[in-house]
Amino acid sequence: MLARLFSGSVGKKFAMALTGLALYVFLAGHLAGNLLLFKGDGGAQFNAYSEYLLRHPLLVPVELGLIAVFLAHVWLAISVSLDNRRARPQGYQVERVSGGRNWASATMLYSGLFTFLFLVIHLRNFKYADRAGGTLYELVIRSFQTPLYAGGYVLAMILLGFHLWHSFQSAFQTLGIDLSRRLRSLSIAVCLVLAGGFGVIPLWIYLSTVR
C-alpha cells in the first residue's frame, strides 16, 4: 500500500519534498562541523571532530540512511521530471515569476545532476582520499590551495544555492504550506547560509594560505 502511495505523481512529489528537507538537515549539520576549520588552532578541533565521527558506532547506519535518502531523492526527481514532460503539468514548482518560469526552476534537474557529480568527486577527494599519513585538516588545506579546485568548489556551491533556493520553496508548497513572503525570504536566507557557508571555506583557505 505504501509503495502504491508513492508510485503516483502526487506521492512522488510528496516523497521528494520529504527527502529533500532531510538533506537540508544533513547539510546544516555538515556545515556546522566544517566551520571548525575557522578555529585557528591548526585543525585540532576539526580533526578531533572528524575522528569522533569515524569512531562513532552509528556512523555506518547513518551513512547508509543518507545514501538511501539521497538516491531516493535523485530517483524521484528524475521520475517526476519525466512524468511532467509526458503530462505537461507544472508540479513541484515555486510560483511563477512575472508569469514565467525562473532560471532556478527551469534548471532544477540539471543542477541536481551536477550536484550529484560534485558529490562523487567531493567524496573521492576527501572521505576516500589517501591522506599520506597526514590529517583531514591538512588534506583540506592542501586541496583548497589549488586555485582550480577552490574555484570549482565555489562554482559548485553557487549552482547548489540556486537548486536549494527553488527546492526549499517547492518542498513546502508540495506539503501544502502556503508560500507566504516570509517563507520565500526564509528560503533565500537558508540557501545563502548553506551554499555561502560551504563556498566561503575554499575562498578563505586559498586567500589566507597562498602567497
Secondary structure, 3 states (H helix, E strand, C coil): CHHHHCCCHHHHHHHHHHHHHHHHHHHHHHHHHHHHHHHCCCCHHHHHHHHHHHHCCCHHHHHHHHHHHHHHHHHHHHHHHHHHHHHCCCCCCCCCECCECCHHHHCHHHHHHHHHHHHHHHHHHHHCCCCCCCCHHHHHHHHHCCHHHHHHHHHHHHHHHHHHHHHHHHHHHHCCCCCCHHHHHHHHHHHHHHHHHHHHHHHHHHHHHCC
